[in-house]
Amino acid sequence: MNRRVAWPNGHKFAFTFVDDADWATMARVRPIYDLITDLGMRSTKTVWMLNASSGARNEGSTCENPAYLDWNLSLQERGFEIALHCASAGSSTREQTRFAIERFRTLFGDRPFIHCNHTGCADNMYWGDARLSGWRRTIYNILTRGRRRHSSWGHVEGSPHFWGDLCRGHVSYVRNFVFDNLNTLEVCPEMPYHDPARPYVNQWFAASDGGSAARFLRNCAPARIDRLAESGGAGIVYVHFAAGFAENGAVREEVRKRLEYIAAKDGWFATTSEILSHLGNGRPLEISWKELRRLEVRWLKACIRRGKTL
């Protein structure tokens, strides 16, 4: 299903990044943000509010670091969106997540409109095999050898990690499936959508894969950027800016040139929640079971092709 959208101020297409907090330090990611600021682009950056107590994976700086917090506040002042990547890099209890949300509101002046689950966290919302339905869940468990069965408890009432009601009360959008197609709207024209089988998430959105510098360069190849612009679509690219986009305090040359190429196009370079709000037009779409099945099948096929299941 093709979905044509009229973008603000006559722009031809929409484009943004969601930057995952994994491994992030100012030294690793500040050069990228300085560049995209200079290019007139705005995007979404996830943060951890709390230091992890145990079991953390892919740790980076958190908002308990005063210098890192100040820098994130400066990004917000420049027009970037700050979002949540779970309370911490390790599994958090309900009370830790509640504190993190309250702390987020105090420091950044509003609730976290965007939330993205973090790998390995027991407090993830509808993650692991809970992302899928019916026989697609069975296929997922076969592909992952059952290692991610019942691995997420954020939506499970009675669990010490449950915060589903807090998510529904504070968070507008949660990221789910990631695809190789740069035109995220083409692969998921329903977004932002509500899934009645997963009631604690208000609206879901999909993303395009830019998880490493190599994947970003492949998925944001000039020909793909040209097609995105010509189609009038929307690219919401999920990245780890700390994963090799900059080296020795400078943005890698090929990454810089690619960002300059994107910025030269007539795109609406807004934050993720701005783009999703425009797409939703204030009316969350309840996805049908047929549309959800198509989306889940497409994601599973993409995972099999690239030999990776998240």
C-alpha positions in Angstrom: 0.0 0.0 0.0 1.4 3.4 -1.1 0.7 6.3 1.1 1.1 9.8 -0.2 1.6 12.5 2.3 1.7 16.3 2.0 4.7 17.4 4.0 5.0 20.8 5.8 6.1 23.8 3.8 6.0 21.9 0.6 8.9 19.7 1.4 9.2 16.6 -0.9 9.9 14.0 1.8 10.6 13.5 5.5 13.8 12.3 7.1 15.1 11.8 10.6 17.4 9.7 12.8 16.6 7.9 16.0 20.0 7.6 17.7 20.3 4.6 20.1 22.2 5.3 23.4 24.4 2.2 23.1 28.1 3.0 23.7 27.4 6.7 23.4 29.8 9.2 25.0 30.3 12.9 24.0 33.6 12.0 22.5 32.0 9.4 20.2 28.8 11.2 19.1 29.3 15.0 19.5 31.1 15.3 16.1 28.0 13.9 14.4 25.6 16.2 16.2 27.7 19.2 15.4 27.7 18.3 11.7 23.9 17.6 11.4 23.2 20.8 13.3 25.3 22.7 10.8 23.4 21.0 8.0 20.1 22.1 9.3 18.9 18.7 10.3 17.1 17.7 13.5 16.6 14.3 14.9 15.9 12.2 18.0 18.4 11.0 20.5 17.7 8.4 23.2 19.2 8.5 26.6 19.5 6.5 29.8 18.5 8.4 32.9 20.2 6.1 35.4 23.4 4.2 35.7 22.9 0.5 35.4 23.0 -1.6 38.6 23.8 -4.9 37.0 23.4 -7.0 33.8 24.0 -4.1 31.4 24.9 -4.5 27.8 26.4 -1.9 25.4 26.7 0.7 28.2 27.5 4.3 27.5 27.1 7.6 29.3 23.9 8.4 31.3 22.2 11.5 32.5 23.7 10.9 35.9 26.9 12.3 34.3 26.5 16.1 34.7 28.6 17.0 31.7 26.7 14.5 29.5 23.4 15.7 30.8 24.3 19.3 30.1 25.3 18.4 26.6 21.9 16.6 26.0 20.1 19.7 27.3 22.1 21.8 24.8 21.0 19.5 22.0 17.4 19.9 23.1 17.9 23.7 23.0 19.1 23.3 19.4 15.8 21.6 18.5 16.8 17.9 18.9 14.3 15.5 20.6 15.5 13.6 23.7 13.9 10.2 24.1 14.0 7.2 26.5 16.0 4.0 26.0 14.7 2.3 29.1 15.5 3.7 32.5 19.1 2.3 32.3 21.2 -0.1 30.3 20.4 -2.8 32.8 17.1 -4.3 33.8 15.1 -1.8 35.9 12.3 -2.3 38.5 9.0 -0.5 38.2 10.1 2.0 40.8 13.3 2.7 39.0 11.4 3.3 35.8 8.9 5.5 37.5 11.8 7.5 39.0 13.5 7.7 35.6 10.3 9.1 33.9 9.9 11.7 36.6 13.5 12.6 36.4 13.2 12.9 32.6 10.2 15.3 33.0 12.1 17.4 35.6 15.3 17.7 33.5 13.9 18.0 30.0 10.6 19.8 30.8 8.2 17.2 29.4 7.4 13.5 29.2 9.4 11.2 26.9 7.3 11.1 23.7 9.5 8.4 22.2 10.7 5.1 23.9 13.0 2.5 22.4 13.6 -0.8 24.1 17.2 -1.8 24.9 18.7 -5.2 24.3 18.7 -7.5 27.2 16.5 -5.4 29.5 13.8 -7.3 31.4 11.7 -4.2 31.5 11.3 -4.0 27.7 7.8 -3.5 26.4 6.5 -6.3 24.3 10.0 -7.4 23.2 11.5 -10.8 22.4 8.9 -13.1 21.2 6.2 -10.8 22.5 6.7 -8.6 19.5 5.0 -11.2 17.3 1.7 -13.0 17.1 0.4 -16.5 16.3 2.6 -18.7 14.1 5.0 -15.8 13.5 6.0 -16.0 17.1 6.6 -19.7 16.7 8.9 -19.0 13.7 10.7 -16.3 15.7 11.4 -18.7 18.6 12.7 -21.3 16.1 15.0 -18.7 14.6 16.3 -17.6 18.0 16.3 -21.2 19.4 13.9 -20.0 22.1 16.6 -17.7 23.7 14.2 -14.7 23.7 11.0 -16.5 24.7 9.4 -14.6 27.7 12.4 -12.2 27.8 10.4 -9.0 28.2 8.3 -8.2 31.3 7.6 -4.5 31.0 4.0 -5.3 29.9 3.4 -8.2 32.3 1.3 -7.2 35.3 2.6 -8.6 38.5 6.2 -8.6 37.3 8.7 -6.4 39.3 9.6 -4.9 35.9 6.0 -4.0 34.9 5.5 -0.4 33.8 2.9 -0.8 31.1 0.5 1.7 32.7 3.3 4.2 33.0 4.2 3.7 29.3 0.6 4.2 28.3 0.3 7.2 30.5 3.5 9.0 29.5 4.9 7.7 26.1 3.3 8.4 22.8 5.4 6.2 20.4 7.5 3.0 20.8 9.8 1.7 18.1 9.3 -1.8 16.9 10.4 -3.4 13.6 13.5 -2.3 11.6 13.8 -2.8 7.8 16.4 -2.4 5.1 14.1 -0.2 3.0 15.1 3.4 3.5 11.5 4.5 2.9 10.1 3.5 6.2 6.6 4.7 5.3 6.6 2.4 2.3 7.2 -0.7 4.4 5.0 0.4 7.2 2.3 2.7 5.8 0.1 2.2 8.8 2.5 4.0 11.2 1.9 5.3 13.8 -0.5 2.5 14.6 -2.1 1.1 17.7 -2.1 -2.7 18.2 -5.1 -3.7 20.4 -3.3 -6.9 21.4 -0.6 -4.8 23.0 -2.6 -2.2 24.8 0.1 -0.7 26.9 1.7 1.0 23.9 -0.2 3.9 22.6 1.3 3.9 19.1 4.1 1.9 17.4 6.4 3.0 14.6 8.9 1.2 12.4 12.3 2.3 11.3 15.0 1.8 8.6 18.3 0.2 9.4 21.3 2.3 10.0 22.6 0.5 13.1 26.3 0.9 12.2 28.2 3.2 9.9 28.4 0.4 7.3 24.7 -0.2 7.4 23.9 3.5 7.3 26.1 3.9 4.2 24.5 0.9 2.5 20.9 1.8 3.3 21.4 5.5 2.6 23.1 5.0 -0.7 22.6 8.0 -3.0 20.3 6.0 -5.3 18.1 5.1 -2.3 18.1 8.7 -1.1 17.0 9.8 -4.6 14.2 7.3 -4.7 13.0 8.3 -1.2 12.9 12.0 -2.3 11.2 11.2 -5.6 8.5 9.0 -3.9 7.6 11.6 -1.3 8.1 9.1 1.5 9.5 9.2 5.0 12.8 7.7 6.3 13.1 7.2 10.0 16.6 5.7 10.3 17.6 3.9 13.5 21.2 4.5 14.1 24.0 3.9 16.7 26.0 7.1 16.1 28.6 5.8 18.6 29.2 2.7 16.4 31.9 4.1 14.1 30.3 7.2 12.6 33.2 9.3 13.9 36.8 8.5 14.5 39.4 10.4 16.5 37.1 13.3 17.1 35.9 13.8 13.5 33.1 12.4 11.4 34.3 9.8 8.9 34.6 11.3 5.4 32.2 9.0 3.7 29.6 9.5 6.4 30.0 13.3 6.2 29.6 13.3 2.4 26.4 11.1 2.7 24.9 13.4 5.3 25.7 16.4 3.1 24.0 14.6 0.2 20.8 14.0 2.2 20.7 17.5 3.6 21.0 19.0 0.1 17.6 17.4 -0.8 14.3 19.2 -0.2 13.5 17.2 2.9 11.6 17.9 6.1 14.3 17.2 8.6 12.2 17.0 11.7 12.2 15.0 14.9 10.7 11.6 15.0 7.7 12.6 17.1 7.0 15.6 14.8 7.0 13.3 11.8 4.8 10.7 13.5 2.4 13.3 14.8 2.1 14.6 11.2 1.4 11.1 9.9 -1.1 10.3 12.6 -2.9 13.7 12.3 -4.1 13.3 15.9 -5.9 10.1 15.1 -4.1 6.9 16.0 -4.8 4.1 13.5 -5.8 0.7 14.9 -3.9 -1.8 12.8 -6.0 -4.7 11.4 -4.9 -8.3 12.0 -4.2 -8.6 8.3 -2.0 -5.6 8.2 -0.2 -6.7 11.3 0.4 -10.2 9.9 1.8 -8.6 6.7 4.1 -6.4 8.7 5.4 -9.3 11.0 5.9 -11.6 8.0 7.9 -8.9 6.1 10.1 -8.3 9.2 10.8 -12.0 9.7 11.7 -12.3 6.0 14.1 -9.4 6.3 15.7 -10.9 9.4 16.2 -14.2 7.6 17.8 -12.4 4.6 20.3 -10.6 6.7 20.9 -13.4 9.1 19.9 -11.3 12.1 16.9 -11.5 14.4 16.4 -8.8 17.0 
